[in-house]
Amino acid sequence: DERVKANEGESAGDQGSS
């Protein structure tokens, strides 16, 4: 899930993108 959110937008990743 985190990778998908990170792909859409780092700000969207609540868990924290790479």
N, C-alpha and C positions, 0 to 999 in steps of 0.2 A: 504493500500500500504506500509506504513512504516513498518508494522509488517512483511510483506513478504520480504522486503529488509533486514530487521534485521535478519530474519531467514536465509537468504542466506549468509549474512555477515554484521557485524556491520558497517564496513567501507563503505559498499555499501549503507547504509541507510543515505540519504542526510538529511531527516527530523530529524533523530536522533533516534536510537534505545533505548530501555529501558536500 
